Amino acid sequence: MNYFIYEESCTGVIKSQALDTLSHINREFDINCKLYVLLPLKDFKNSAKKYRQNFQNVCLIPLIFGSRRVRLYVPIMAFLSFFNDDKVWFGRGARAAFLLISVRKFFKTQKIIFDGRGAHAAEVEEYFAKKYNFSNEDIENEKYYEKIAVSNADFRIAVSNKLIAYWRATYMYNKNKHLVIPCTLNSDLLIKMSFSSYNKNIRQSYGFKEDDIVLVYSGSIAEWQSFKKLDFFLMKLMSKQHNIKVLFLAKIDLNDLQVFKYYPSRISKDWLDHKSVYSVLTVCDYGLLIRNKTVTNYVASPVKFAEYLSAGLKVILDGEVGDYNELLLSKNLGFFTENTYSEKLIRLSKEEREKVVLFAKKYFSKESYYNSYKQLVEL
């Protein structure tokens, strides 16, 4: 079994959703998956080092022609395939799967599994095209890569049922050769997961009182995180309920937020090593997941949803975020923003938090998808 990543550096998401998953599959099914990564030249040395530190069986290749000239890497992938006896290849994302499918015509016995992490072309149009000067031709190329990946792969993984619906509507995908596996929790986090992780001293170190309601945002400051919408929500909520405090575990400039100008004593931030984040999350009360209504968010499976639940937090959700709107409602895992205006937020009981943690273990652990991974390994 081979897994191919195109252009993605060794970020926390890659560690959690790719490398940790491959390590889990290796352990569960006693196999030795080979990882191939094409990396940008500008950060090749640093990123390659991180990949080698986190996964042993890895082959790293620089993107010598740049990242958008995808077709130029077909000969390189064909060369790698020729010397690889295992003919099952997973491609993470549309570009990776497109490349593998392009190589398959030389090796008819190969099976290509498209690991769909989101609506690739829509994400480019919504968030990257203007920022990185994508031409109309570039955008059309990205749509083509995704169309080929969806239509011509032998099998597909999707992070949400909404992503499958997007494929059906956009690329006329009419098969049932797919599995839905949401973004799952990192294996080392499962060891920590317990309400007993709650540490009153940590809560007090941030200046939070026992009767405060602490809302936490943990994550990146990427555009799809929708901070303007979050800012507006917090302004409205904090003016209504005066014991609400907010903690940002992010590299954010609080001065960019209007709400900070009005309530500076009730808003704080910190930036932690990822190993320290969980213990801080457990002393908060609600996790914030506020997103604009875009295609990118509509099909997404943000792992932050699972991470909040794993710490015993319910989620405050706005926007249409993958399958999580329905899940939040059906399993009583939190609130939609509009409900917080009419209902006063209260701290969860120990029993409620324990239920949330148990749900996260059941629904978002990699062990819960044993049969799905088994099916993929046996393709």
DRENKE-377850 format. One line per 2 residues: number of its first residue (from 1); their letters; for each residue x, y, z of C-alpha. Coordinates in steps of 0.2 Angstrom, whole numbers. Layout:
BEGIN
NUM = A = X Y Z  ...
***
This chain:
BEGIN
1 = MN = 0 0 0  7 17 -5
3 = YF = 1 34 0  5 50 -10
5 = IY = 4 68 -4  6 82 -16
7 = EE = 13 99 -10  7 98 8
9 = SC = 20 102 22  21 92 38
11 = TG = 8 102 47  -3 97 62
13 = VI = -17 92 50  -5 81 40
15 = KS = 2 73 56  -16 69 63
17 = QA = -26 65 47  -12 57 36
19 = LD = 3 51 46  -6 45 61
21 = TL = -19 36 51  -6 27 41
23 = SH = 3 22 57  -13 16 64
25 = IN = -17 5 48  1 -2 49
27 = RE = -2 -7 67  -19 -14 65
29 = FD = -16 -24 49  2 -28 50
31 = IN = 7 -19 34  21 -7 29
33 = CK = 13 7 20  25 18 9
35 = LY = 23 37 9  28 47 -5
37 = VL = 28 66 -4  31 80 -17
39 = LP = 36 95 -7  38 114 -12
41 = LK = 56 118 -15  56 134 -3
43 = DF = 53 124 13  59 107 7
45 = KN = 73 104 20  63 109 35
47 = SA = 47 100 30  57 84 24
49 = KK = 65 84 41  48 84 50
51 = YR = 41 70 39  56 59 43
53 = QN = 53 63 61  35 57 60
55 = FQ = 35 43 48  49 31 44
57 = NV = 45 24 27  44 40 17
59 = CL = 51 45 0  52 64 -2
61 = IP = 54 73 -19  55 92 -22
63 = LI = 43 100 -33  56 106 -46
65 = FG = 44 113 -58  33 122 -46
67 = SR = 16 116 -39  4 121 -52
69 = RV = 12 112 -67  5 95 -61
71 = RL = 7 86 -77  26 88 -78
73 = YV = 27 76 -63  19 61 -72
75 = PI = 36 54 -78  43 55 -60
77 = MA = 28 46 -53  29 33 -67
79 = FL = 47 30 -62  42 28 -44
81 = SF = 28 16 -49  39 5 -60
83 = FN = 50 1 -45  36 -2 -33
85 = DD = 28 -19 -32  13 -14 -22
87 = KV = 0 -8 -35  -12 0 -23
89 = WF = -10 19 -22  -19 32 -12
91 = GR = -19 50 -18  -22 63 -5
93 = GA = -32 77 -13  -37 80 -31
95 = RA = -19 84 -38  -11 68 -31
97 = AF = -25 57 -37  -25 65 -54
99 = LL = -6 61 -56  -9 43 -50
101 = IS = -23 41 -63  -12 49 -76
103 = VR = 2 36 -72  -11 21 -72
105 = KF = -12 20 -91  6 13 -90
107 = FK = 3 1 -76  -14 -7 -79
109 = TQ = -14 -17 -63  -13 -2 -52
111 = KI = -28 3 -41  -30 21 -37
113 = IF = -40 27 -21  -44 46 -21
115 = DG = -43 52 -3  -55 67 -5
117 = RG = -52 80 9  -63 93 3
119 = AH = -70 102 -12  -53 106 -20
121 = AA = -58 117 -35  -71 127 -25
123 = EV = -58 130 -11  -46 137 -24
125 = EE = -59 148 -31  -65 154 -14
127 = YF = -49 156 -4  -33 155 -15
129 = AK = -36 161 -32  -35 180 -28
131 = KY = -22 178 -14  -10 168 -25
133 = NF = -15 175 -42  -23 160 -50
135 = SN = -27 163 -68  -43 157 -76
137 = ED = -33 143 -84  -26 138 -68
139 = IE = -43 137 -60  -50 127 -74
141 = NE = -35 115 -72  -40 113 -54
143 = KY = -57 109 -59  -51 96 -72
145 = YE = -39 88 -59  -54 86 -47
147 = KI = -66 79 -60  -53 66 -66
149 = AV = -50 61 -48  -68 59 -44
151 = SN = -73 51 -60  -59 39 -64
153 = AD = -52 33 -47  -56 15 -43
155 = FR = -62 20 -25  -65 35 -15
157 = IA = -64 41 3  -74 57 8
159 = VS = -73 66 24  -92 69 24
161 = NK = -108 64 16  -110 82 10
163 = LI = -94 80 0  -101 65 -9
165 = AY = -117 75 -13  -105 89 -20
167 = WR = -96 76 -31  -113 70 -38
169 = AT = -120 87 -41  -104 95 -48
171 = YM = -95 80 -57  -110 69 -60
173 = YN = -102 55 -49  -115 41 -50
175 = KN = -107 26 -42  -106 20 -24
177 = KH = -88 15 -23  -84 26 -8
179 = LV = -82 27 10  -86 41 22
181 = IP = -73 43 36  -73 60 45
183 = CT = -57 68 51  -53 58 67
185 = LN = -44 61 83  -25 59 84
187 = SD = -21 42 93  -10 50 107
189 = LL = -25 62 111  -36 46 115
191 = IK = -24 41 129  -27 58 137
193 = MS = -46 59 135  -55 59 152
195 = FS = -64 72 161  -52 69 175
197 = SY = -40 79 165  -49 95 171
199 = NK = -36 105 181  -44 120 191
201 = NI = -27 128 193  -25 130 174
203 = RQ = -42 138 173  -37 150 187
205 = SY = -20 154 179  -30 162 164
207 = GF = -40 172 177  -56 163 174
209 = KE = -68 161 189  -79 146 193
211 = DD = -95 155 188  -87 162 171
213 = IV = -93 154 155  -77 151 145
215 = LV = -78 150 126  -63 144 117
217 = YS = -57 146 99  -42 134 95
219 = GS = -35 133 78  -27 143 63
221 = IA = -32 160 57  -35 154 39
223 = EW = -48 164 30  -61 150 30
225 = QS = -61 151 49  -72 167 46
227 = FK = -66 179 60  -77 193 55
229 = KL = -92 182 57  -85 176 74
231 = DF = -82 194 79  -100 199 76
233 = FL = -106 184 85  -96 188 101
235 = MK = -100 206 101  -119 202 102
237 = LM = -117 187 114  -105 196 126
239 = SK = -116 211 127  -130 200 133
241 = QH = -122 188 145  -109 197 156
243 = NI = -100 182 164  -94 175 147
245 = KV = -75 175 144  -66 171 128
247 = LF = -49 162 125  -41 161 108
249 = LA = -28 148 107  -22 155 90
251 = KI = -9 166 83  -21 181 82
253 = DL = -19 199 84  -34 203 96
255 = ND = -33 221 91  -40 216 74
257 = LQ = -56 211 83  -70 224 87
259 = VF = -76 214 102  -59 216 110
261 = KY = -60 235 109  -76 234 119
263 = YP = -72 219 131  -53 219 133
265 = SR = -53 212 151  -64 197 145
267 = IS = -54 191 130  -37 183 131
269 = KD = -26 173 120  -12 160 121
271 = WL = -1 150 109  4 132 115
273 = DH = 13 117 110  0 105 103
275 = KS = 4 93 117  -2 106 130
277 = VY = -18 112 121  -29 97 127
279 = SV = -27 101 145  -32 119 142
281 = LT = -47 115 132  -53 104 147
283 = VC = -55 119 158  -66 129 145
285 = DY = -84 127 143  -89 128 124
287 = GL = -79 127 108  -82 140 94
289 = LI = -84 134 76  -91 148 66
291 = RN = -90 147 48  -96 157 33
293 = KT = -108 148 21  -96 143 7
295 = VT = -94 127 -3  -77 123 6
297 = NY = -86 124 23  -102 115 17
299 = VA = -92 99 13  -79 100 27
301 = SP = -75 89 42  -65 101 53
303 = VK = -56 90 66  -58 104 79
305 = FA = -76 99 81  -70 82 87
307 = EY = -56 90 98  -68 101 107
309 = LS = -79 86 111  -64 75 116
311 = AG = -61 88 130  -79 88 136
313 = LK = -84 104 128  -100 106 118
315 = VI = -99 116 102  -106 133 97
317 = LD = -109 131 78  -113 143 64
319 = GE = -114 140 46  -116 124 36
321 = VG = -101 113 41  -101 96 33
323 = DY = -112 83 42  -110 92 59
325 = NE = -125 102 59  -136 87 59
327 = LL = -124 78 71  -124 92 84
329 = LS = -143 93 83  -147 74 84
331 = KN = -134 70 98  -136 86 108
333 = LG = -118 91 106  -120 110 107
335 = FF = -129 125 101  -132 135 85
337 = TE = -127 153 87  -145 159 85
339 = NT = -150 148 100  -137 157 111
341 = YS = -146 173 110  -162 167 117
343 = EK = -155 154 130  -142 159 143
345 = LI = -126 148 142  -122 138 158
347 = RL = -108 127 163  -110 109 159
349 = SK = -111 96 173  -98 83 176
351 = EE = -110 70 169  -114 80 153
353 = RE = -95 82 150  -92 64 152
355 = KV = -106 60 140  -98 71 127
357 = VL = -81 64 129  -88 46 127
359 = FA = -97 51 111  -80 58 104
361 = KK = -71 42 108  -85 32 100
363 = YF = -87 42 84  -70 50 81
365 = SK = -57 37 86  -48 28 72
367 = ES = -53 12 80  -71 15 77
369 = YY = -67 14 58  -59 -3 59
371 = NS = -70 -10 46  -68 4 34
373 = YK = -49 4 35  -50 -15 33
375 = QL = -60 -13 17  -47 -1 10
377 = VE = -33 -12 14  -41 -27 5
379 = L = -45 -18 -11
***
